[in-house]
Amino acid sequence: MNTTLGSLMDTPSREPHDIAVEALSTLSEYLERSLDKGASLIVVRSQPDRSDIYLGDAGEAQEEWTRCGFVRNSLVAEILGATQAGLNSLSIDGQTYRFVRTFTQVAEHGAIVFSAA
């Protein structure tokens, strides 16, 4: 998938546009952190209204991951809508990110994993 922020900006409603921009900005912030640490970005959908964010290796125990905070599930939904399972190439504010999006299970919660490609 090759998506640019510009293509998401052509929405007729102001609110979806703002959410899409915030979602991609949030994704780029955490992707930058994951690149700096040489780790995957792991989004665990642990609460009805929010998901916990970790950096680490999805193959290791959760105790080995570094918790970075949380994001609202409405943003997670927008991020999922702007990306696809498998290989992605996404341009955000002129920076291109290439990553693989996969899914895993963490305890009884689903998780999305973003790994550098």
N, C-alpha and C positions, 0 to 999 in steps of 0.2 A: 504494500500500500504506500502510495506517495501522496502525502497531504501537506498543504501549506496553510498557514494561518490565514492568508488572504482569501482562500476559498471558503473558509468558515465565516468570514466577515460579511458575506453577502446575504445575510439573513434579514427578512422583513421585520422581525420583532426585535426590539432593543434588548429585552431580557435574555432570550436565548443567546444572543451575540455576547453579552457580558459573561454569561456562564461559560460559553465555549472559550472565550479568551482567558478567563480565570483558570479553567481546567487545563488548557495547554501551557499556561504560564506555570502552574503548579507542577505539571508533569516535567517541564524543562528544568525547573529548580531541583527536583528530586533526581532526575537523570544526571544532571551535573554533579550532584553529590555522589551518586553511585559510580560515576566515572572517576571522580577524584579518589574514591576509596577502593576502586577496583572490585566492586561488589555489585550484586544484582539489587534492584529495587523490588521490594516485596510488599504488596498491598493486601492486608488481611482484612476481609469483610467481617469484623468481629462484633459489630453493634448494628442495630437497625438504622441508625442515623449517621454512623461514621465508620471509617476503616482506619486501622492502624498501619503506619508506614515503618518499614524496617529496611536496613541495608544488610546484606549478607549473602550467603550461599544457600539457596533453597534446599540443597541436599543435606545440609547440616541441621543439627537440632536448633530449634527456635531460640534456645538460651544463648546460642553463639551469635545471634543477630544483634545489630545495634538498632534500637528503637529511635526513630527520628520525629515522631509526632503522629498526627492523624489528619485526615481530610474528610469532608462531608461526602456522604455517598452520592449526592447529586453530582458532585464533581467527578467522582469515580465513574459514574454512568456516562458522563460526557467524555472522559478519557477513553473509556471502552468504545464509545461511538466514533471517536476520531482515530482509533487504531484497530488493528485486526490481529487475530491469533497468527503466530508465525512471524516472518520477517517484516519489518516496517522501516520506512524511511520517511521521517517527518521533519519539516522545516518550521521552526518557531523563531520569530524575530530574526531571521537571517541565518540562524544556526541550524544545521542539519544533524539530526540524530538518527542513527541506524541501530535498531535493537530488535530483539526477538521477544514477543509476548507469549507467555505460556501460562498454564493454570496448574495449581497444586492444592493439596488439602493440608491445613494446619489445624491440628486437633479436630474439632467438628466444624471448622470454618473454611470456606473457600478462599483462595488467595490467587492474586494475579502477580506474575513475575515478569519483570522487564530486565533483560540481560543485554549487554552490549553485543553488537554483531560485528 
